[in-house]
Amino acid sequence: MWALSNSDATEAAARHLAAGRLPEAAAILEDVLRRRPSNTEALCGLGAILLKRGEPERGFELIAQAVALAPADAVVMGNLAIAYMVCDK
């Protein structure tokens, strides 16, 4: 089986996430992060999944890592705002 590129993988994860298939999306994003730990899309996506699964502190941590890597990215900052609300920070 061929590995998906990081871009293809994050797109596949987004489709799973939109369809409510959190475990499948999380598995893909974890794989992306093993290959490229600085992938902001994967950090934010997995962070959002963790927020939804009741793991807010870990989700916040991943989103904060994405912010450190891409502080001018509006999507990343939007995810941080949501994480702050979920975590009551």
PDB file of N, CA, C and O in Angstrom:
ATOM      1  N   MET A   1       0.837  -1.176   0.000  1.00  0.00           N
ATOM      2  CA  MET A   1       0.000   0.000   0.000  1.00  0.00           C
ATOM      3  C   MET A   1       0.883   1.240   0.000  1.00  0.00           C
ATOM      4  O   MET A   1       1.842   1.329   0.766  1.00  0.00           O
ATOM      5  N   TRP A   2       0.555   2.189  -0.858  1.00  0.00           N
ATOM      6  CA  TRP A   2       1.325   3.425  -0.954  1.00  0.00           C
ATOM      7  C   TRP A   2       0.879   4.396   0.127  1.00  0.00           C
ATOM      8  O   TRP A   2      -0.306   4.485   0.449  1.00  0.00           O
ATOM      9  N   ALA A   3       1.831   5.112   0.677  1.00  0.00           N
ATOM     10  CA  ALA A   3       1.505   6.133   1.673  1.00  0.00           C
ATOM     11  C   ALA A   3       0.994   7.377   0.959  1.00  0.00           C
ATOM     12  O   ALA A   3       1.492   7.741  -0.106  1.00  0.00           O
ATOM     13  N   LEU A   4       0.014   8.015   1.542  1.00  0.00           N
ATOM     14  CA  LEU A   4      -0.495   9.267   0.994  1.00  0.00           C
ATOM     15  C   LEU A   4       0.501  10.385   1.295  1.00  0.00           C
ATOM     16  O   LEU A   4       1.206  10.349   2.304  1.00  0.00           O
ATOM     17  N   SER A   5       0.549  11.373   0.409  1.00  0.00           N
ATOM     18  CA  SER A   5       1.352  12.560   0.719  1.00  0.00           C
ATOM     19  C   SER A   5       0.693  13.246   1.913  1.00  0.00           C
ATOM     20  O   SER A   5      -0.470  12.983   2.219  1.00  0.00           O
ATOM     21  N   ASN A   6       1.425  14.112   2.577  1.00  0.00           N
ATOM     22  CA  ASN A   6       0.859  14.825   3.723  1.00  0.00           C
ATOM     23  C   ASN A   6      -0.382  15.602   3.321  1.00  0.00           C
ATOM     24  O   ASN A   6      -1.369  15.623   4.057  1.00  0.00           O
ATOM     25  N   SER A   7      -0.341  16.244   2.156  1.00  0.00           N
ATOM     26  CA  SER A   7      -1.483  17.019   1.684  1.00  0.00           C
ATOM     27  C   SER A   7      -2.691  16.122   1.425  1.00  0.00           C
ATOM     28  O   SER A   7      -3.801  16.430   1.860  1.00  0.00           O
ATOM     29  N   ASP A   8      -2.475  15.011   0.717  1.00  0.00           N
ATOM     30  CA  ASP A   8      -3.569  14.070   0.456  1.00  0.00           C
ATOM     31  C   ASP A   8      -4.108  13.491   1.755  1.00  0.00           C
ATOM     32  O   ASP A   8      -5.315  13.300   1.905  1.00  0.00           O
ATOM     33  N   ALA A   9      -3.219  13.215   2.682  1.00  0.00           N
ATOM     34  CA  ALA A   9      -3.628  12.630   3.954  1.00  0.00           C
ATOM     35  C   ALA A   9      -4.471  13.606   4.761  1.00  0.00           C
ATOM     36  O   ALA A   9      -5.489  13.214   5.332  1.00  0.00           O
ATOM     37  N   THR A  10      -4.066  14.869   4.817  1.00  0.00           N
ATOM     38  CA  THR A  10      -4.850  15.834   5.582  1.00  0.00           C
ATOM     39  C   THR A  10      -6.203  16.068   4.921  1.00  0.00           C
ATOM     40  O   THR A  10      -7.193  16.306   5.613  1.00  0.00           O
ATOM     41  N   GLU A  11      -6.259  16.005   3.595  1.00  0.00           N
ATOM     42  CA  GLU A  11      -7.546  16.118   2.901  1.00  0.00           C
ATOM     43  C   GLU A  11      -8.434  14.917   3.221  1.00  0.00           C
ATOM     44  O   GLU A  11      -9.631  15.080   3.457  1.00  0.00           O
ATOM     45  N   ALA A  12      -7.868  13.731   3.231  1.00  0.00           N
ATOM     46  CA  ALA A  12      -8.634  12.528   3.580  1.00  0.00           C
ATOM     47  C   ALA A  12      -9.130  12.615   5.021  1.00  0.00           C
ATOM     48  O   ALA A  12     -10.269  12.251   5.313  1.00  0.00           O
ATOM     49  N   ALA A  13      -8.278  13.093   5.911  1.00  0.00           N
ATOM     50  CA  ALA A  13      -8.675  13.237   7.310  1.00  0.00           C
ATOM     51  C   ALA A  13      -9.810  14.250   7.442  1.00  0.00           C
ATOM     52  O   ALA A  13     -10.736  14.047   8.227  1.00  0.00           O
ATOM     53  N   ALA A  14      -9.742  15.331   6.683  1.00  0.00           N
ATOM     54  CA  ALA A  14     -10.804  16.341   6.721  1.00  0.00           C
ATOM     55  C   ALA A  14     -12.136  15.741   6.261  1.00  0.00           C
ATOM     56  O   ALA A  14     -13.185  16.060   6.821  1.00  0.00           O
ATOM     57  N   ARG A  15     -12.100  14.884   5.256  1.00  0.00           N
ATOM     58  CA  ARG A  15     -13.332  14.223   4.795  1.00  0.00           C
ATOM     59  C   ARG A  15     -13.895  13.319   5.894  1.00  0.00           C
ATOM     60  O   ARG A  15     -15.101  13.316   6.142  1.00  0.00           O
ATOM     61  N   HIS A  16     -13.027  12.561   6.546  1.00  0.00           N
ATOM     62  CA  HIS A  16     -13.483  11.704   7.647  1.00  0.00           C
ATOM     63  C   HIS A  16     -14.064  12.549   8.776  1.00  0.00           C
ATOM     64  O   HIS A  16     -15.102  12.213   9.345  1.00  0.00           O
ATOM     65  N   LEU A  17     -13.388  13.643   9.090  1.00  0.00           N
ATOM     66  CA  LEU A  17     -13.843  14.517  10.169  1.00  0.00           C
ATOM     67  C   LEU A  17     -15.216  15.098   9.836  1.00  0.00           C
ATOM     68  O   LEU A  17     -16.102  15.117  10.690  1.00  0.00           O
ATOM     69  N   ALA A  18     -15.399  15.567   8.612  1.00  0.00           N
ATOM     70  CA  ALA A  18     -16.679  16.139   8.194  1.00  0.00           C
ATOM     71  C   ALA A  18     -17.804  15.108   8.257  1.00  0.00           C
ATOM     72  O   ALA A  18     -18.960  15.457   8.498  1.00  0.00           O
ATOM     73  N   ALA A  19     -17.461  13.846   8.041  1.00  0.00           N
ATOM     74  CA  ALA A  19     -18.451  12.772   8.082  1.00  0.00           C
ATOM     75  C   ALA A  19     -18.643  12.217   9.495  1.00  0.00           C
ATOM     76  O   ALA A  19     -19.428  11.290   9.697  1.00  0.00           O
ATOM     77  N   GLY A  20     -17.932  12.779  10.467  1.00  0.00           N
ATOM     78  CA  GLY A  20     -18.074  12.337  11.848  1.00  0.00           C
ATOM     79  C   GLY A  20     -17.278  11.096  12.202  1.00  0.00           C
ATOM     80  O   GLY A  20     -17.484  10.499  13.258  1.00  0.00           O
ATOM     81  N   ARG A  21     -16.360  10.704  11.312  1.00  0.00           N
ATOM     82  CA  ARG A  21     -15.539   9.511  11.573  1.00  0.00           C
ATOM     83  C   ARG A  21     -14.242   9.942  12.267  1.00  0.00           C
ATOM     84  O   ARG A  21     -13.169   9.966  11.665  1.00  0.00           O
ATOM     85  N   LEU A  22     -14.381  10.277  13.541  1.00  0.00           N
ATOM     86  CA  LEU A  22     -13.238  10.803  14.298  1.00  0.00           C
ATOM     87  C   LEU A  22     -12.085   9.817  14.420  1.00  0.00           C
ATOM     88  O   LEU A  22     -10.938  10.223  14.233  1.00  0.00           O
ATOM     89  N   PRO A  23     -12.327   8.543  14.723  1.00  0.00           N
ATOM     90  CA  PRO A  23     -11.186   7.624  14.859  1.00  0.00           C
ATOM     91  C   PRO A  23     -10.363   7.511  13.575  1.00  0.00           C
ATOM     92  O   PRO A  23      -9.134   7.462  13.626  1.00  0.00           O
ATOM     93  N   GLU A  24     -11.040   7.470  12.425  1.00  0.00           N
ATOM     94  CA  GLU A  24     -10.324   7.361  11.151  1.00  0.00           C
ATOM     95  C   GLU A  24      -9.512   8.626  10.872  1.00  0.00           C
ATOM     96  O   GLU A  24      -8.363   8.562  10.434  1.00  0.00           O
ATOM     97  N   ALA A  25     -10.134   9.773  11.134  1.00  0.00           N
ATOM     98  CA  ALA A  25      -9.430  11.045  10.922  1.00  0.00           C
ATOM     99  C   ALA A  25      -8.224  11.145  11.849  1.00  0.00           C
ATOM    100  O   ALA A  25      -7.142  11.549  11.425  1.00  0.00           O
ATOM    101  N   ALA A  26      -8.411  10.778  13.112  1.00  0.00           N
ATOM    102  CA  ALA A  26      -7.313  10.861  14.077  1.00  0.00           C
ATOM    103  C   ALA A  26      -6.154   9.960  13.673  1.00  0.00           C
ATOM    104  O   ALA A  26      -4.994  10.359  13.776  1.00  0.00           O
ATOM    105  N   ALA A  27      -6.455   8.758  13.218  1.00  0.00           N
ATOM    106  CA  ALA A  27      -5.392   7.830  12.812  1.00  0.00           C
ATOM    107  C   ALA A  27      -4.572   8.401  11.666  1.00  0.00           C
ATOM    108  O   ALA A  27      -3.346   8.294  11.661  1.00  0.00           O
ATOM    109  N   ILE A  28      -5.239   9.002  10.704  1.00  0.00           N
ATOM    110  CA  ILE A  28      -4.527   9.592   9.567  1.00  0.00           C
ATOM    111  C   ILE A  28      -3.651  10.748  10.037  1.00  0.00           C
ATOM    112  O   ILE A  28      -2.485  10.840   9.653  1.00  0.00           O
ATOM    113  N   LEU A  29      -4.201  11.622  10.859  1.00  0.00           N
ATOM    114  CA  LEU A  29      -3.446  12.791  11.313  1.00  0.00           C
ATOM    115  C   LEU A  29      -2.269  12.396  12.205  1.00  0.00           C
ATOM    116  O   LEU A  29      -1.207  13.017  12.149  1.00  0.00           O
ATOM    117  N   GLU A  30      -2.458  11.376  13.018  1.00  0.00           N
ATOM    118  CA  GLU A  30      -1.332  10.888  13.834  1.00  0.00           C
ATOM    119  C   GLU A  30      -0.211  10.369  12.939  1.00  0.00           C
ATOM    120  O   GLU A  30       0.966  10.569  13.238  1.00  0.00           O
ATOM    121  N   ASP A  31      -0.571   9.709  11.850  1.00  0.00           N
ATOM    122  CA  ASP A  31       0.433   9.219  10.910  1.00  0.00           C
ATOM    123  C   ASP A  31       1.169  10.384  10.256  1.00  0.00           C
ATOM    124  O   ASP A  31       2.391  10.344  10.115  1.00  0.00           O
ATOM    125  N   VAL A  32       0.435  11.417   9.859  1.00  0.00           N
ATOM    126  CA  VAL A  32       1.075  12.609   9.272  1.00  0.00           C
ATOM    127  C   VAL A  32       2.055  13.209  10.270  1.00  0.00           C
ATOM    128  O   VAL A  32       3.171  13.576   9.901  1.00  0.00           O
ATOM    129  N   LEU A  33       1.648  13.312  11.527  1.00  0.00           N
ATOM    130  CA  LEU A  33       2.517  13.924  12.533  1.00  0.00           C
ATOM    131  C   LEU A  33       3.737  13.071  12.856  1.00  0.00           C
ATOM    132  O   LEU A  33       4.776  13.604  13.248  1.00  0.00           O
ATOM    133  N   ARG A  34       3.626  11.760  12.700  1.00  0.00           N
ATOM    134  CA  ARG A  34       4.825  10.913  12.871  1.00  0.00           C
ATOM    135  C   ARG A  34       5.843  11.230  11.776  1.00  0.00           C
ATOM    136  O   ARG A  34       7.049  11.243  12.020  1.00  0.00           O
ATOM    137  N   ARG A  35       5.341  11.484  10.569  1.00  0.00           N
ATOM    138  CA  ARG A  35       6.234  11.772   9.448  1.00  0.00           C
ATOM    139  C   ARG A  35       6.684  13.226   9.427  1.00  0.00           C
ATOM    140  O   ARG A  35       7.809  13.526   9.028  1.00  0.00           O
ATOM    141  N   ARG A  36       5.810  14.126   9.856  1.00  0.00           N
ATOM    142  CA  ARG A  36       6.124  15.552   9.819  1.00  0.00           C
ATOM    143  C   ARG A  36       5.490  16.249  11.026  1.00  0.00           C
ATOM    144  O   ARG A  36       4.382  16.778  10.932  1.00  0.00           O
ATOM    145  N   PRO A  37       6.188  16.245  12.145  1.00  0.00           N
ATOM    146  CA  PRO A  37       5.626  16.790  13.388  1.00  0.00           C
ATOM    147  C   PRO A  37       5.256  18.268  13.329  1.00  0.00           C
ATOM    148  O   PRO A  37       4.517  18.750  14.188  1.00  0.00           O
ATOM    149  N   SER A  38       5.750  18.986  12.347  1.00  0.00           N
ATOM    150  CA  SER A  38       5.458  20.420  12.253  1.00  0.00           C
ATOM    151  C   SER A  38       4.317  20.730  11.277  1.00  0.00           C
ATOM    152  O   SER A  38       4.154  21.882  10.876  1.00  0.00           O
ATOM    153  N   ASN A  39       3.538  19.737  10.895  1.00  0.00           N
ATOM    154  CA  ASN A  39       2.425  19.962   9.971  1.00  0.00           C
ATOM    155  C   ASN A  39       1.288  20.633  10.738  1.00  0.00           C
ATOM    156  O   ASN A  39       0.619  20.002  11.556  1.00  0.00           O
ATOM    157  N   THR A  40       1.078  21.926  10.462  1.00  0.00           N
ATOM    158  CA  THR A  40       0.085  22.690  11.220  1.00  0.00           C
ATOM    159  C   THR A  40      -1.341  22.200  10.979  1.00  0.00           C
ATOM    160  O   THR A  40      -2.160  22.222  11.897  1.00  0.00           O
ATOM    161  N   GLU A  41      -1.648  21.759   9.762  1.00  0.00           N
ATOM    162  CA  GLU A  41      -2.989  21.226   9.492  1.00  0.00           C
ATOM    163  C   GLU A  41      -3.256  19.999  10.347  1.00  0.00           C
ATOM    164  O   GLU A  41      -4.333  19.862  10.927  1.00  0.00           O
ATOM    165  N   ALA A  42      -2.286  19.116  10.423  1.00  0.00           N
ATOM    166  CA  ALA A  42      -2.448  17.896  11.217  1.00  0.00           C
ATOM    167  C   ALA A  42      -2.515  18.223  12.703  1.00  0.00           C
ATOM    168  O   ALA A  42      -3.310  17.628  13.431  1.00  0.00           O
ATOM    169  N   LEU A  43      -1.693  19.159  13.160  1.00  0.00           N
ATOM    170  CA  LEU A  43      -1.736  19.557  14.574  1.00  0.00           C
ATOM    171  C   LEU A  43      -3.103  20.113  14.939  1.00  0.00           C
ATOM    172  O   LEU A  43      -3.683  19.742  15.960  1.00  0.00           O
ATOM    173  N   CYS A  44      -3.620  21.013  14.089  1.00  0.00           N
ATOM    174  CA  CYS A  44      -4.933  21.606  14.374  1.00  0.00           C
ATOM    175  C   CYS A  44      -6.048  20.577  14.259  1.00  0.00           C
ATOM    176  O   CYS A  44      -6.955  20.536  15.091  1.00  0.00           O
ATOM    177  N   GLY A  45      -5.976  19.755  13.230  1.00  0.00           N
ATOM    178  CA  GLY A  45      -7.023  18.749  13.042  1.00  0.00           C
ATOM    179  C   GLY A  45      -7.083  17.765  14.193  1.00  0.00           C
ATOM    180  O   GLY A  45      -8.158  17.490  14.725  1.00  0.00           O
ATOM    181  N   LEU A  46      -5.936  17.236  14.578  1.00  0.00           N
ATOM    182  CA  LEU A  46      -5.907  16.293  15.692  1.00  0.00           C
ATOM    183  C   LEU A  46      -6.277  17.002  16.991  1.00  0.00           C
ATOM    184  O   LEU A  46      -6.958  16.430  17.842  1.00  0.00           O
ATOM    185  N   GLY A  47      -5.834  18.232  17.141  1.00  0.00           N
ATOM    186  CA  GLY A  47      -6.226  19.008  18.318  1.00  0.00           C
ATOM    187  C   GLY A  47      -7.735  19.172  18.409  1.00  0.00           C
ATOM    188  O   GLY A  47      -8.310  19.025  19.487  1.00  0.00           O
ATOM    189  N   ALA A  48      -8.379  19.474  17.292  1.00  0.00           N
ATOM    190  CA  ALA A  48      -9.838  19.624  17.268  1.00  0.00           C
ATOM    191  C   ALA A  48     -10.533  18.308  17.614  1.00  0.00           C
ATOM    192  O   ALA A  48     -11.522  18.294  18.346  1.00  0.00           O
ATOM    193  N   ILE A  49     -10.014  17.217  17.090  1.00  0.00           N
ATOM    194  CA  ILE A  49     -10.584  15.902  17.405  1.00  0.00           C
ATOM    195  C   ILE A  49     -10.478  15.620  18.898  1.00  0.00           C
ATOM    196  O   ILE A  49     -11.430  15.144  19.517  1.00  0.00           O
ATOM    197  N   LEU A  50      -9.334  15.910  19.464  1.00  0.00           N
ATOM    198  CA  LEU A  50      -9.147  15.671  20.897  1.00  0.00           C
ATOM    199  C   LEU A  50     -10.085  16.538  21.734  1.00  0.00           C
ATOM    200  O   LEU A  50     -10.594  16.092  22.762  1.00  0.00           O
ATOM    201  N   LEU A  51     -10.315  17.779  21.293  1.00  0.00           N
ATOM    202  CA  LEU A  51     -11.276  18.631  21.989  1.00  0.00           C
ATOM    203  C   LEU A  51     -12.656  17.980  21.974  1.00  0.00           C
ATOM    204  O   LEU A  51     -13.352  17.961  22.989  1.00  0.00           O
ATOM    205  N   LYS A  52     -13.047  17.448  20.821  1.00  0.00           N
ATOM    206  CA  LYS A  52     -14.359  16.805  20.681  1.00  0.00           C
ATOM    207  C   LYS A  52     -14.449  15.515  21.475  1.00  0.00           C
ATOM    208  O   LYS A  52     -15.524  15.163  21.959  1.00  0.00           O
ATOM    209  N   ARG A  53     -13.338  14.804  21.615  1.00  0.00           N
ATOM    210  CA  ARG A  53     -13.340  13.512  22.316  1.00  0.00           C
ATOM    211  C   ARG A  53     -13.191  13.661  23.828  1.00  0.00           C
ATOM    212  O   ARG A  53     -13.082  12.665  24.543  1.00  0.00           O
ATOM    213  N   GLY A  54     -13.186  14.875  24.306  1.00  0.00           N
ATOM    214  CA  GLY A  54     -13.088  15.072  25.748  1.00  0.00           C
ATOM    215  C   GLY A  54     -11.679  15.087  26.287  1.00  0.00           C
ATOM    216  O   GLY A  54     -11.463  14.819  27.469  1.00  0.00           O
ATOM    217  N   GLU A  55     -10.709  15.398  25.434  1.00  0.00           N
ATOM    218  CA  GLU A  55      -9.313  15.517  25.860  1.00  0.00           C
ATOM    219  C   GLU A  55      -8.838  16.949  25.603  1.00  0.00           C
ATOM    220  O   GLU A  55      -7.924  17.173  24.810  1.00  0.00           O
ATOM    221  N   PRO A  56      -9.474  17.925  26.286  1.00  0.00           N
ATOM    222  CA  PRO A  56      -9.217  19.325  25.944  1.00  0.00           C
ATOM    223  C   PRO A  56      -7.787  19.790  26.166  1.00  0.00           C
ATOM    224  O   PRO A  56      -7.268  20.571  25.369  1.00  0.00           O
ATOM    225  N   GLU A  57      -7.146  19.335  27.215  1.00  0.00           N
ATOM    226  CA  GLU A  57      -5.787  19.819  27.485  1.00  0.00           C
ATOM    227  C   GLU A  57      -4.821  19.380  26.383  1.00  0.00           C
ATOM    228  O   GLU A  57      -4.011  20.178  25.910  1.00  0.00           O
ATOM    229  N   ARG A  58      -4.906  18.131  25.983  1.00  0.00           N
ATOM    230  CA  ARG A  58      -4.030  17.630  24.905  1.00  0.00           C
ATOM    231  C   ARG A  58      -4.388  18.307  23.587  1.00  0.00           C
ATOM    232  O   ARG A  58      -3.500  18.653  22.808  1.00  0.00           O
ATOM    233  N   GLY A  59      -5.674  18.498  23.331  1.00  0.00           N
ATOM    234  CA  GLY A  59      -6.092  19.197  22.115  1.00  0.00           C
ATOM    235  C   GLY A  59      -5.558  20.618  22.087  1.00  0.00           C
ATOM    236  O   GLY A  59      -5.060  21.087  21.064  1.00  0.00           O
ATOM    237  N   PHE A  60      -5.667  21.298  23.222  1.00  0.00           N
ATOM    238  CA  PHE A  60      -5.151  22.662  23.323  1.00  0.00           C
ATOM    239  C   PHE A  60      -3.648  22.688  23.057  1.00  0.00           C
ATOM    240  O   PHE A  60      -3.147  23.563  22.351  1.00  0.00           O
ATOM    241  N   GLU A  61      -2.945  21.727  23.625  1.00  0.00           N
ATOM    242  CA  GLU A  61      -1.488  21.656  23.463  1.00  0.00           C
ATOM    243  C   GLU A  61      -1.088  21.541  21.987  1.00  0.00           C
ATOM    244  O   GLU A  61      -0.165  22.218  21.533  1.00  0.00           O
ATOM    245  N   LEU A  62      -1.789  20.678  21.245  1.00  0.00           N
ATOM    246  CA  LEU A  62      -1.459  20.515  19.821  1.00  0.00           C
ATOM    247  C   LEU A  62      -1.766  21.779  19.027  1.00  0.00           C
ATOM    248  O   LEU A  62      -0.989  22.181  18.160  1.00  0.00           O
ATOM    249  N   ILE A  63      -2.890  22.396  19.326  1.00  0.00           N
ATOM    250  CA  ILE A  63      -3.239  23.630  18.615  1.00  0.00           C
ATOM    251  C   ILE A  63      -2.251  24.737  18.962  1.00  0.00           C
ATOM    252  O   ILE A  63      -1.888  25.533  18.095  1.00  0.00           O
ATOM    253  N   ALA A  64      -1.819  24.798  20.198  1.00  0.00           N
ATOM    254  CA  ALA A  64      -0.811  25.793  20.593  1.00  0.00           C
ATOM    255  C   ALA A  64       0.508  25.566  19.848  1.00  0.00           C
ATOM    256  O   ALA A  64       1.194  26.526  19.497  1.00  0.00           O
ATOM    257  N   GLN A  65       0.860  24.309  19.607  1.00  0.00           N
ATOM    258  CA  GLN A  65       2.063  24.024  18.812  1.00  0.00           C
ATOM    259  C   GLN A  65       1.902  24.576  17.395  1.00  0.00           C
ATOM    260  O   GLN A  65       2.840  25.136  16.828  1.00  0.00           O
ATOM    261  N   ALA A  66       0.705  24.413  16.831  1.00  0.00           N
ATOM    262  CA  ALA A  66       0.453  24.940  15.484  1.00  0.00           C
ATOM    263  C   ALA A  66       0.571  26.458  15.465  1.00  0.00           C
ATOM    264  O   ALA A  66       1.104  27.032  14.515  1.00  0.00           O
ATOM    265  N   VAL A  67       0.074  27.107  16.513  1.00  0.00           N
ATOM    266  CA  VAL A  67       0.173  28.570  16.606  1.00  0.00           C
ATOM    267  C   VAL A  67       1.637  29.001  16.653  1.00  0.00           C
ATOM    268  O   VAL A  67       2.015  29.983  16.015  1.00  0.00           O
ATOM    269  N   ALA A  68       2.454  28.279  17.399  1.00  0.00           N
ATOM    270  CA  ALA A  68       3.878  28.615  17.483  1.00  0.00           C
ATOM    271  C   ALA A  68       4.551  28.511  16.116  1.00  0.00           C
ATOM    272  O   ALA A  68       5.482  29.259  15.818  1.00  0.00           O
ATOM    273  N   LEU A  69       4.076  27.582  15.291  1.00  0.00           N
ATOM    274  CA  LEU A  69       4.656  27.391  13.958  1.00  0.00           C
ATOM    275  C   LEU A  69       4.095  28.345  12.916  1.00  0.00           C
ATOM    276  O   LEU A  69       4.788  28.701  11.962  1.00  0.00           O
ATOM    277  N   ALA A  70       2.838  28.766  13.092  1.00  0.00           N
ATOM    278  CA  ALA A  70       2.185  29.604  12.077  1.00  0.00           C
ATOM    279  C   ALA A  70       1.305  30.659  12.750  1.00  0.00           C
ATOM    280  O   ALA A  70       0.080  30.606  12.646  1.00  0.00           O
ATOM    281  N   PRO A  71       1.930  31.618  13.441  1.00  0.00           N
ATOM    282  CA  PRO A  71       1.146  32.594  14.210  1.00  0.00           C
ATOM    283  C   PRO A  71       0.301  33.540  13.360  1.00  0.00           C
ATOM    284  O   PRO A  71      -0.621  34.166  13.884  1.00  0.00           O
ATOM    285  N   ALA A  72       0.583  33.659  12.090  1.00  0.00           N
ATOM    286  CA  ALA A  72      -0.191  34.551  11.222  1.00  0.00           C
ATOM    287  C   ALA A  72      -1.302  33.820  10.467  1.00  0.00           C
ATOM    288  O   ALA A  72      -2.028  34.440   9.690  1.00  0.00           O
ATOM    289  N   ASP A  73      -1.443  32.530  10.682  1.00  0.00           N
ATOM    290  CA  ASP A  73      -2.453  31.727   9.982  1.00  0.00           C
ATOM    291  C   ASP A  73      -3.810  31.911  10.660  1.00  0.00           C
ATOM    292  O   ASP A  73      -3.978  31.551  11.825  1.00  0.00           O
ATOM    293  N   ALA A  74      -4.777  32.472   9.930  1.00  0.00           N
ATOM    294  CA  ALA A  74      -6.091  32.769  10.506  1.00  0.00           C
ATOM    295  C   ALA A  74      -6.826  31.512  10.953  1.00  0.00           C
ATOM    296  O   ALA A  74      -7.509  31.533  11.977  1.00  0.00           O
ATOM    297  N   VAL A  75      -6.702  30.432  10.214  1.00  0.00           N
ATOM    298  CA  VAL A  75      -7.374  29.187  10.588  1.00  0.00           C
ATOM    299  C   VAL A  75      -6.797  28.648  11.893  1.00  0.00           C
ATOM    300  O   VAL A  75      -7.533  28.212  12.777  1.00  0.00           O
ATOM    301  N   VAL A  76      -5.491  28.684  11.999  1.00  0.00           N
ATOM    302  CA  VAL A  76      -4.821  28.218  13.219  1.00  0.00           C
ATOM    303  C   VAL A  76      -5.263  29.064  14.410  1.00  0.00           C
ATOM    304  O   VAL A  76      -5.548  28.532  15.483  1.00  0.00           O
ATOM    305  N   MET A  77      -5.318  30.371  14.222  1.00  0.00           N
ATOM    306  CA  MET A  77      -5.734  31.255  15.306  1.00  0.00           C
ATOM    307  C   MET A  77      -7.201  31.046  15.674  1.00  0.00           C
ATOM    308  O   MET A  77      -7.570  31.143  16.844  1.00  0.00           O
ATOM    309  N   GLY A  78      -8.030  30.763  14.685  1.00  0.00           N
ATOM    310  CA  GLY A  78      -9.430  30.457  14.960  1.00  0.00           C
ATOM    311  C   GLY A  78      -9.568  29.196  15.792  1.00  0.00           C
ATOM    312  O   GLY A  78     -10.389  29.129  16.707  1.00  0.00           O
ATOM    313  N   ASN A  79      -8.759  28.196  15.467  1.00  0.00           N
ATOM    314  CA  ASN A  79      -8.763  26.961  16.251  1.00  0.00           C
ATOM    315  C   ASN A  79      -8.301  27.224  17.680  1.00  0.00           C
ATOM    316  O   ASN A  79      -8.814  26.628  18.627  1.00  0.00           O
ATOM    317  N   LEU A  80      -7.335  28.114  17.828  1.00  0.00           N
ATOM    318  CA  LEU A  80      -6.872  28.461  19.174  1.00  0.00           C
ATOM    319  C   LEU A  80      -7.987  29.131  19.977  1.00  0.00           C
ATOM    320  O   LEU A  80      -8.148  28.861  21.167  1.00  0.00           O
ATOM    321  N   ALA A  81      -8.744  29.992  19.335  1.00  0.00           N
ATOM    322  CA  ALA A  81      -9.858  30.660  20.027  1.00  0.00           C
ATOM    323  C   ALA A  81     -10.878  29.634  20.515  1.00  0.00           C
ATOM    324  O   ALA A  81     -11.365  29.725  21.642  1.00  0.00           O
ATOM    325  N   ILE A  82     -11.199  28.661  19.667  1.00  0.00           N
ATOM    326  CA  ILE A  82     -12.135  27.607  20.053  1.00  0.00           C
ATOM    327  C   ILE A  82     -11.560  26.789  21.209  1.00  0.00           C
ATOM    328  O   ILE A  82     -12.270  26.455  22.158  1.00  0.00           O
ATOM    329  N   ALA A  83     -10.277  26.473  21.121  1.00  0.00           N
ATOM    330  CA  ALA A  83      -9.631  25.701  22.187  1.00  0.00           C
ATOM    331  C   ALA A  83      -9.688  26.455  23.510  1.00  0.00           C
ATOM    332  O   ALA A  83      -9.924  25.847  24.555  1.00  0.00           O
ATOM    333  N   TYR A  84      -9.474  27.774  23.482  1.00  0.00           N
ATOM    334  CA  TYR A  84      -9.563  28.558  24.701  1.00  0.00           C
ATOM    335  C   TYR A  84     -10.962  28.457  25.296  1.00  0.00           C
ATOM    336  O   TYR A  84     -11.110  28.308  26.509  1.00  0.00           O
ATOM    337  N   MET A  85     -11.991  28.536  24.451  1.00  0.00           N
ATOM    338  CA  MET A  85     -13.363  28.453  24.951  1.00  0.00           C
ATOM    339  C   MET A  85     -13.652  27.077  25.544  1.00  0.00           C
ATOM    340  O   MET A  85     -14.243  26.973  26.619  1.00  0.00           O
ATOM    341  N   VAL A  86     -13.236  26.024  24.847  1.00  0.00           N
ATOM    342  CA  VAL A  86     -13.484  24.663  25.331  1.00  0.00           C
ATOM    343  C   VAL A  86     -12.771  24.422  26.654  1.00  0.00           C
ATOM    344  O   VAL A  86     -13.305  23.763  27.546  1.00  0.00           O
ATOM    345  N   CYS A  87     -11.579  24.953  26.774  1.00  0.00           N
ATOM    346  CA  CYS A  87     -10.767  24.712  27.980  1.00  0.00           C
ATOM    347  C   CYS A  87     -11.024  25.730  29.084  1.00  0.00           C
ATOM    348  O   CYS A  87     -10.408  25.655  30.146  1.00  0.00           O
ATOM    349  N   ASP A  88     -11.931  26.687  28.848  1.00  0.00           N
ATOM    350  CA  ASP A  88     -12.224  27.732  29.834  1.00  0.00           C
ATOM    351  C   ASP A  88     -10.975  28.509  30.228  1.00  0.00           C
ATOM    352  O   ASP A  88     -10.755  28.791  31.406  1.00  0.00           O
ATOM    353  N   LYS A  89     -10.165  28.851  29.241  1.00  0.00           N
ATOM    354  CA  LYS A  89      -8.929  29.602  29.530  1.00  0.00           C
ATOM    355  C   LYS A  89      -9.133  31.064  29.228  1.00  0.00           C
ATOM    356  O   LYS A  89      -8.214  31.865  29.403  1.00  0.00           O
TER     357      LYS A  89
END
